[in-house]
Amino acid sequence: MTYRKAQTGWIMILMLSPIIILLYFTYEYQWGDNPLPLIPFFIISAVLLFALALFYQLSVEVDRDHIKVVYGIGLIRFKFTIDELLETRVIRTPWYYGLGIRITPKGMLYNIQGFKAVELKFISKGKHKTVMIGSSEPERLQRVLEENFKKRTWD
């Protein structure tokens, strides 16, 4: 069974869009006593637009062999090969874990909105790993993961 779900990072969009718009008006109308020059305007705008392009969306894809987590336009992507799925569970992440790509005491967290995630414990290339993947539909993601990677081991 395959699974593909993209979620929009509204927090990132709602945070950066007003800043970009304000920056544009600050440059266009030369507000203040010390107006914004062209070069800093382009540099700051480019950095903010690039950050927005990188983190405006999170896509999770599951197939028979892999789990792929892709942020934004696809420059940031992670691919997990699961040899043996040990455990999955739906969890609520604490607010202080934040959003984005985080190192937590429980393992890596990949999310873009909300506080629900699926915690995966698995073996990949002989190493135990724990990963949390944020999802707007964690129960469905958990079900697909369990169906695709049911206690199988490679002999």
C-alpha atoms as an extended CHARMM CRD file, in Angstrom:
* protein
*
       155  EXT
         1         1  MET       CA              0.0000000000        0.0000000000        0.0000000000  PROA      1               0.0000000000
         2         2  THR       CA              1.3730000000        3.4120000000       -0.9100000000  PROA      2               0.0000000000
         3         3  TYR       CA              0.7620000000        6.6350000000        0.9430000000  PROA      3               0.0000000000
         4         4  ARG       CA              1.3700000000       10.2100000000       -0.0470000000  PROA      4               0.0000000000
         5         5  LYS       CA              0.3160000000       13.2550000000        1.9100000000  PROA      5               0.0000000000
         6         6  ALA       CA              1.4370000000       16.8590000000        1.7070000000  PROA      6               0.0000000000
         7         7  GLN       CA              0.7000000000       19.3690000000        4.4260000000  PROA      7               0.0000000000
         8         8  THR       CA              1.1050000000       23.0880000000        4.1570000000  PROA      8               0.0000000000
         9         9  GLY       CA              3.2370000000       24.9280000000        6.7010000000  PROA      9               0.0000000000
        10        10  TRP       CA              0.8160000000       27.7450000000        7.4050000000  PROA      10              0.0000000000
        11        11  ILE       CA              2.8330000000       28.9830000000       10.3740000000  PROA      11              0.0000000000
        12        12  MET       CA              5.8880000000       29.5630000000        8.1870000000  PROA      12              0.0000000000
        13        13  ILE       CA              3.8050000000       31.2040000000        5.4730000000  PROA      13              0.0000000000
        14        14  LEU       CA              1.9610000000       33.4320000000        7.9570000000  PROA      14              0.0000000000
        15        15  MET       CA              5.2120000000       34.4370000000        9.6670000000  PROA      15              0.0000000000
        16        16  LEU       CA              7.3270000000       35.2110000000        6.6070000000  PROA      16              0.0000000000
        17        17  SER       CA              4.7620000000       36.6800000000        4.2120000000  PROA      17              0.0000000000
        18        18  PRO       CA              4.0240000000       39.8420000000        6.2470000000  PROA      18              0.0000000000
        19        19  ILE       CA              7.7510000000       40.3780000000        6.7930000000  PROA      19              0.0000000000
        20        20  ILE       CA              8.4230000000       40.1200000000        3.0570000000  PROA      20              0.0000000000
        21        21  ILE       CA              5.5210000000       42.4650000000        2.2630000000  PROA      21              0.0000000000
        22        22  LEU       CA              6.6370000000       44.9900000000        4.9010000000  PROA      22              0.0000000000
        23        23  LEU       CA             10.1840000000       44.7970000000        3.5820000000  PROA      23              0.0000000000
        24        24  TYR       CA              8.9330000000       45.5300000000        0.0680000000  PROA      24              0.0000000000
        25        25  PHE       CA              6.9210000000       48.5740000000        1.1810000000  PROA      25              0.0000000000
        26        26  THR       CA              9.8440000000       49.7930000000        3.2970000000  PROA      26              0.0000000000
        27        27  TYR       CA             12.0640000000       49.7530000000        0.2300000000  PROA      27              0.0000000000
        28        28  GLU       CA              9.4760000000       50.9630000000       -2.3030000000  PROA      28              0.0000000000
        29        29  TYR       CA              8.3460000000       53.9950000000       -0.2750000000  PROA      29              0.0000000000
        30        30  GLN       CA             11.7320000000       54.5980000000        1.4160000000  PROA      30              0.0000000000
        31        31  TRP       CA             10.2230000000       54.8530000000        4.8990000000  PROA      31              0.0000000000
        32        32  GLY       CA             12.2160000000       56.2870000000        7.7930000000  PROA      32              0.0000000000
        33        33  ASP       CA             15.1930000000       58.5720000000        8.1910000000  PROA      33              0.0000000000
        34        34  ASN       CA             17.6500000000       55.9970000000        6.8630000000  PROA      34              0.0000000000
        35        35  PRO       CA             15.8920000000       54.2900000000        3.8900000000  PROA      35              0.0000000000
        36        36  LEU       CA             16.6470000000       50.7210000000        2.8860000000  PROA      36              0.0000000000
        37        37  PRO       CA             19.1860000000       50.5260000000        0.0270000000  PROA      37              0.0000000000
        38        38  LEU       CA             18.6450000000       48.2440000000       -2.9760000000  PROA      38              0.0000000000
        39        39  ILE       CA             21.3710000000       45.6270000000       -2.2990000000  PROA      39              0.0000000000
        40        40  PRO       CA             20.3190000000       44.8770000000        1.3300000000  PROA      40              0.0000000000
        41        41  PHE       CA             16.6930000000       44.7660000000        0.1710000000  PROA      41              0.0000000000
        42        42  PHE       CA             17.5150000000       42.1130000000       -2.4370000000  PROA      42              0.0000000000
        43        43  ILE       CA             19.6830000000       40.0780000000       -0.0650000000  PROA      43              0.0000000000
        44        44  ILE       CA             17.1440000000       40.0550000000        2.7780000000  PROA      44              0.0000000000
        45        45  SER       CA             14.2530000000       39.3770000000        0.3910000000  PROA      45              0.0000000000
        46        46  ALA       CA             16.1390000000       36.5320000000       -1.2940000000  PROA      46              0.0000000000
        47        47  VAL       CA             16.9740000000       34.8830000000        2.0490000000  PROA      47              0.0000000000
        48        48  LEU       CA             13.3740000000       35.1150000000        3.2880000000  PROA      48              0.0000000000
        49        49  LEU       CA             11.9080000000       33.8820000000       -0.0050000000  PROA      49              0.0000000000
        50        50  PHE       CA             14.3890000000       30.9940000000       -0.0700000000  PROA      50              0.0000000000
        51        51  ALA       CA             13.4580000000       30.0330000000        3.5140000000  PROA      51              0.0000000000
        52        52  LEU       CA              9.7890000000       30.1620000000        2.5450000000  PROA      52              0.0000000000
        53        53  ALA       CA             10.4070000000       27.9700000000       -0.5220000000  PROA      53              0.0000000000
        54        54  LEU       CA             12.3090000000       25.4310000000        1.5850000000  PROA      54              0.0000000000
        55        55  PHE       CA              9.7140000000       25.0690000000        4.3440000000  PROA      55              0.0000000000
        56        56  TYR       CA              6.2710000000       25.9320000000        2.9650000000  PROA      56              0.0000000000
        57        57  GLN       CA              5.2450000000       22.2580000000        2.7570000000  PROA      57              0.0000000000
        58        58  LEU       CA              6.0260000000       18.8040000000        4.1190000000  PROA      58              0.0000000000
        59        59  SER       CA              5.3660000000       15.7400000000        1.9700000000  PROA      59              0.0000000000
        60        60  VAL       CA              5.4560000000       12.2240000000        3.3590000000  PROA      60              0.0000000000
        61        61  GLU       CA              5.5640000000        9.2610000000        0.9870000000  PROA      61              0.0000000000
        62        62  VAL       CA              5.4870000000        5.6200000000        1.9950000000  PROA      62              0.0000000000
        63        63  ASP       CA              5.9860000000        2.6900000000       -0.3490000000  PROA      63              0.0000000000
        64        64  ARG       CA              6.9610000000       -0.9440000000        0.1900000000  PROA      64              0.0000000000
        65        65  ASP       CA             10.6480000000       -0.1850000000        0.7890000000  PROA      65              0.0000000000
        66        66  HSD       CA             11.0540000000        3.3930000000        1.9590000000  PROA      66              0.0000000000
        67        67  ILE       CA              9.6720000000        6.3760000000        3.7710000000  PROA      67              0.0000000000
        68        68  LYS       CA             10.4390000000        9.7330000000        2.1700000000  PROA      68              0.0000000000
        69        69  VAL       CA             10.1020000000       13.0570000000        3.9410000000  PROA      69              0.0000000000
        70        70  VAL       CA             10.4230000000       16.0690000000        1.6210000000  PROA      70              0.0000000000
        71        71  TYR       CA             10.2950000000       19.7220000000        2.6460000000  PROA      71              0.0000000000
        72        72  GLY       CA              9.1840000000       22.5450000000        0.3490000000  PROA      72              0.0000000000
        73        73  ILE       CA             10.6170000000       22.5350000000       -3.1600000000  PROA      73              0.0000000000
        74        74  GLY       CA             12.5390000000       19.3240000000       -2.4800000000  PROA      74              0.0000000000
        75        75  LEU       CA             16.0430000000       20.4870000000       -1.6350000000  PROA      75              0.0000000000
        76        76  ILE       CA             15.6390000000       19.1040000000        1.8960000000  PROA      76              0.0000000000
        77        77  ARG       CA             14.6780000000       15.4630000000        1.7950000000  PROA      77              0.0000000000
        78        78  PHE       CA             15.1740000000       12.3750000000        3.9230000000  PROA      78              0.0000000000
        79        79  LYS       CA             14.7680000000        8.7580000000        2.8950000000  PROA      79              0.0000000000
        80        80  PHE       CA             14.4700000000        5.9570000000        5.4300000000  PROA      80              0.0000000000
        81        81  THR       CA             14.9580000000        2.3270000000        4.4930000000  PROA      81              0.0000000000
        82        82  ILE       CA             13.2800000000        0.0490000000        6.9920000000  PROA      82              0.0000000000
        83        83  ASP       CA             14.6340000000       -3.4690000000        7.3610000000  PROA      83              0.0000000000
        84        84  GLU       CA             12.4550000000       -4.2600000000       10.3730000000  PROA      84              0.0000000000
        85        85  LEU       CA              9.7140000000       -2.1500000000       11.9120000000  PROA      85              0.0000000000
        86        86  LEU       CA              9.8040000000       -2.5670000000       15.6730000000  PROA      86              0.0000000000
        87        87  GLU       CA              7.0690000000       -0.2020000000       16.8400000000  PROA      87              0.0000000000
        88        88  THR       CA              4.8210000000        2.6330000000       15.7090000000  PROA      88              0.0000000000
        89        89  ARG       CA              2.6330000000        4.8410000000       17.8280000000  PROA      89              0.0000000000
        90        90  VAL       CA              0.7810000000        8.0970000000       17.5160000000  PROA      90              0.0000000000
        91        91  ILE       CA              2.1910000000       10.6950000000       19.8940000000  PROA      91              0.0000000000
        92        92  ARG       CA              1.5730000000       14.2880000000       20.8330000000  PROA      92              0.0000000000
        93        93  THR       CA              4.8000000000       16.2680000000       20.6320000000  PROA      93              0.0000000000
        94        94  PRO       CA              5.4290000000       18.8900000000       23.3140000000  PROA      94              0.0000000000
        95        95  TRP       CA              5.2660000000       22.5070000000       22.1660000000  PROA      95              0.0000000000
        96        96  TYR       CA              8.9370000000       23.0530000000       23.0180000000  PROA      96              0.0000000000
        97        97  TYR       CA             10.0090000000       20.4840000000       20.4070000000  PROA      97              0.0000000000
        98        98  GLY       CA              9.1030000000       23.1630000000       17.8580000000  PROA      98              0.0000000000
        99        99  LEU       CA              8.5330000000       22.8530000000       14.1270000000  PROA      99              0.0000000000
       100       100  GLY       CA             10.8490000000       21.8430000000       11.3130000000  PROA      100             0.0000000000
       101       101  ILE       CA             13.7230000000       19.4060000000       11.6340000000  PROA      101             0.0000000000
       102       102  ARG       CA             14.5870000000       18.8490000000       15.2780000000  PROA      102             0.0000000000
       103       103  ILE       CA             16.8350000000       16.6800000000       17.3870000000  PROA      103             0.0000000000
       104       104  THR       CA             14.8430000000       15.5950000000       20.4430000000  PROA      104             0.0000000000
       105       105  PRO       CA             15.5630000000       13.2750000000       23.3710000000  PROA      105             0.0000000000
       106       106  LYS       CA             13.3970000000       10.6510000000       21.6250000000  PROA      106             0.0000000000
       107       107  GLY       CA             15.0340000000       10.9430000000       18.1970000000  PROA      107             0.0000000000
       108       108  MET       CA             14.6990000000       13.1010000000       15.1060000000  PROA      108             0.0000000000
       109       109  LEU       CA             11.4510000000       14.9910000000       14.5700000000  PROA      109             0.0000000000
       110       110  TYR       CA             10.2390000000       16.0820000000       11.1370000000  PROA      110             0.0000000000
       111       111  ASN       CA              7.1200000000       18.2340000000       11.2240000000  PROA      111             0.0000000000
       112       112  ILE       CA              5.6680000000       21.4320000000        9.8540000000  PROA      112             0.0000000000
       113       113  GLN       CA              2.4290000000       22.0250000000       11.7500000000  PROA      113             0.0000000000
       114       114  GLY       CA              0.5040000000       20.7940000000       14.7480000000  PROA      114             0.0000000000
       115       115  PHE       CA              1.5200000000       18.5680000000       17.6090000000  PROA      115             0.0000000000
       116       116  LYS       CA              0.6200000000       15.0820000000       16.3800000000  PROA      116             0.0000000000
       117       117  ALA       CA              3.2250000000       12.7320000000       14.9810000000  PROA      117             0.0000000000
       118       118  VAL       CA              3.9170000000        9.0660000000       14.3780000000  PROA      118             0.0000000000
       119       119  GLU       CA              6.8760000000        7.7180000000       16.3050000000  PROA      119             0.0000000000
       120       120  LEU       CA              8.7010000000        4.9480000000       14.4560000000  PROA      120             0.0000000000
       121       121  LYS       CA             11.2130000000        2.6050000000       15.9740000000  PROA      121             0.0000000000
       122       122  PHE       CA             12.9280000000        0.5180000000       13.3420000000  PROA      122             0.0000000000
       123       123  ILE       CA             16.1110000000       -1.2270000000       12.2790000000  PROA      123             0.0000000000
       124       124  SER       CA             17.9120000000        0.0430000000        9.2020000000  PROA      124             0.0000000000
       125       125  LYS       CA             21.1980000000       -1.4930000000        8.0770000000  PROA      125             0.0000000000
       126       126  GLY       CA             21.6390000000       -3.1160000000       11.4730000000  PROA      126             0.0000000000
       127       127  LYS       CA             21.1210000000        0.0950000000       13.4710000000  PROA      127             0.0000000000
       128       128  HSD       CA             18.1890000000        0.9160000000       15.7410000000  PROA      128             0.0000000000
       129       129  LYS       CA             16.6180000000        4.2600000000       14.8590000000  PROA      129             0.0000000000
       130       130  THR       CA             13.7760000000        6.3400000000       16.2060000000  PROA      130             0.0000000000
       131       131  VAL       CA             12.0920000000        8.9620000000       14.0570000000  PROA      131             0.0000000000
       132       132  MET       CA              8.9810000000       11.0740000000       14.5960000000  PROA      132             0.0000000000
       133       133  ILE       CA              7.0810000000       12.2720000000       11.5270000000  PROA      133             0.0000000000
       134       134  GLY       CA              4.4610000000       14.9820000000       11.9850000000  PROA      134             0.0000000000
       135       135  SER       CA              1.1740000000       14.3970000000       10.2390000000  PROA      135             0.0000000000
       136       136  SER       CA             -2.3070000000       15.8520000000        9.9970000000  PROA      136             0.0000000000
       137       137  GLU       CA             -3.5940000000       12.2570000000        9.8250000000  PROA      137             0.0000000000
       138       138  PRO       CA             -1.2770000000       10.2660000000       12.0990000000  PROA      138             0.0000000000
       139       139  GLU       CA             -3.5950000000        7.2720000000       12.5490000000  PROA      139             0.0000000000
       140       140  ARG       CA             -3.7370000000        6.6640000000        8.7980000000  PROA      140             0.0000000000
       141       141  LEU       CA              0.0390000000        7.0530000000        8.4500000000  PROA      141             0.0000000000
       142       142  GLN       CA              0.5670000000        4.5990000000       11.3030000000  PROA      142             0.0000000000
       143       143  ARG       CA             -1.7920000000        2.0700000000        9.6740000000  PROA      143             0.0000000000
       144       144  VAL       CA              0.0010000000        2.3080000000        6.3100000000  PROA      144             0.0000000000
       145       145  LEU       CA              3.4070000000        1.9120000000        7.9610000000  PROA      145             0.0000000000
       146       146  GLU       CA              2.2970000000       -1.1640000000        9.8770000000  PROA      146             0.0000000000
       147       147  GLU       CA              0.7650000000       -2.7200000000        6.7570000000  PROA      147             0.0000000000
       148       148  ASN       CA              3.8380000000       -2.0660000000        4.6200000000  PROA      148             0.0000000000
       149       149  PHE       CA              6.5040000000       -3.0660000000        7.1320000000  PROA      149             0.0000000000
       150       150  LYS       CA              4.8380000000       -5.7830000000        9.2330000000  PROA      150             0.0000000000
       151       151  LYS       CA              7.5350000000       -7.5460000000       11.2370000000  PROA      151             0.0000000000
       152       152  ARG       CA              9.4980000000       -8.4800000000        8.1790000000  PROA      152             0.0000000000
       153       153  THR       CA             13.1740000000       -9.2100000000        8.2540000000  PROA      153             0.0000000000
       154       154  TRP       CA             15.5350000000       -9.7540000000        5.3740000000  PROA      154             0.0000000000
       155       155  ASP       CA             17.2320000000      -13.1640000000        5.4290000000  PROA      155             0.0000000000
